């Protein structure tokens, strides 16, 4: 390794820590679905969202869904989202071509619950002298 490629320990440690992704609160957002690209972007956002969305189908039916997967095909007809409905444990499938509107209606259950927050709380409790503490997730509801 040449001299120009050597890094100090502090530089290496700085490179190992990547900043977290900025997440905006999508609850209440109703994206405009002017075309195929907007629909695809909105469904990608719905996949990353950790709350329910309400889908209005082209036939007028409204479906509350937690989207957990998508299968992008060449066009809207052969692209699908897979979701859970609140009233059933069954996985369901819906074609992109059938979706007329997306509303981000449910609460994003993980919003504001970042790893850095957990570590900060752990360190505060440790500094206060608490014993037998662990980094455990908070209840979602």
JOMO-V528450 format. One record per backbone hydrogen bond with DSSP energy under -1.0 kcal/mol. CO is the residue of the C=O (numbers start at 1). NH is the residue of the N-H. Records with the same first field share a line. If there is no record, write none. Layout:
CO->NH, NH
This chain:
2->5
3->6
8->12
9->13
10->14
11->15
12->16
26->29
29->104
35->39
36->40
37->41
38->42
39->43
40->44
41->45
42->46
43->47
44->48
45->49
50->109
52->106
53->65
54->103
55->63
56->100, 101
57->60
61->57
63->55
65->53
66->84
69->82
71->80
76->97
79->96
80->71
81->94
82->68, 69
83->92
84->66
85->88
92->83
94->81
95->98
96->99
98->58
101->56
103->54, 105
104->28
107->109
108->111
110->113
114->118
115->119
116->120
117->121
118->122
119->123
120->124
121->125
122->126
123->127
124->128
125->130
126->129
134->136
